[in-house]
Amino acid sequence: MYGKTQKSLSDKESVVGRPSGFVINVREFEFAAGAGFIIPILGDMMRMPGLPAIPASEHMDIDAQGQNKRIELINVLVKHV
C-alpha cells in the first residue's frame, strides 16, 4: 500500500491516470542512510540544511539575570574598537 495524490508519479503502467510521455532528469542523489532513504534531486530543487550535531544553545552562557554573557562580551569589545 502507498499514498497517492493527483500529483503522484508511478512506474506501474497499470495505474489509471498515470502521467506518461515525459523524461525526469535527476541532477543528483542524496542518501539519508540512517532513515534508509535515497532522495533524487531534480532541476533547481534545493534541500534545507540539516541541523548541527551540537545545538548552538550548548555554547551559550546565560547568567542569573537571563543575559547571554558572550553577547555582552562582544558588545563590550565592539565599543572599545
N, C-alpha and C positions, 0 to 999 in steps of 0.2 A: 504494500500500500504506500502511496506517496501523495503529497499535497499537490494540487494542480490549480492554477488560476488561468484566466483568459490570456495571460502573457507567458505561460509556461512553454518551454521547449521540450521535445521528446525525441528520442532516437527510435521509437517504436512506430513503424509505418501504419499499424492498425489503429492508432489513436485518432479519433474523429476530430476534425478541425485543426490537426497538426499543421503548423506552418511548413511550407516547402519552397524550393526554388531559390535558396539563398546560401551563402557561404559565411561562416563565422571565422574571423581571423583572430586567433589568440596571440596577444602580444607577449605574455609571459605567464608562468605558473608560480603561485606561492604555495608553500607547503606548511600547513599547521599540523605538525607531526603529533603534538600532544592530543589534539582533538581528532586526528585522523582525517583531516580534510585536505583535498587538493583544490586550490582556488584558481580558476582561469581568469586572467585579467584581460579585458577586451578594450580596444580603442584607447580613448583618453580617460578611462575609468581610473580613479585614484582610490587608494585604500587609506583608512585612518591609521595613524601610527599607533603602535602598541604602547602599553604602559611600561614604565621602567621597572626593573626588578626591585628596586628600593624606592618607596614613595618619597617625594620631596619633604613631606612632613617629618620624616625621620631625622632630617638635618636642621629642623627649626629649634630654636632655643627660646622658649616662652617664659617670661618672669612671672612673679606672683600677681602683677597687675594685668597680665594678659598681653603684654607687649612683646613683640619679636625682637630679641636683643641684637640679632645680626642686622636687621634692617636699621635699627637705631645706630649701630656702629657705622654702617655705610653712610647714613645721613651725616654723622659727626665728621667722618673722614672727608666727605664731599665738601662740607662747609669750610674745611681748612685748606682746600686746594686752590 
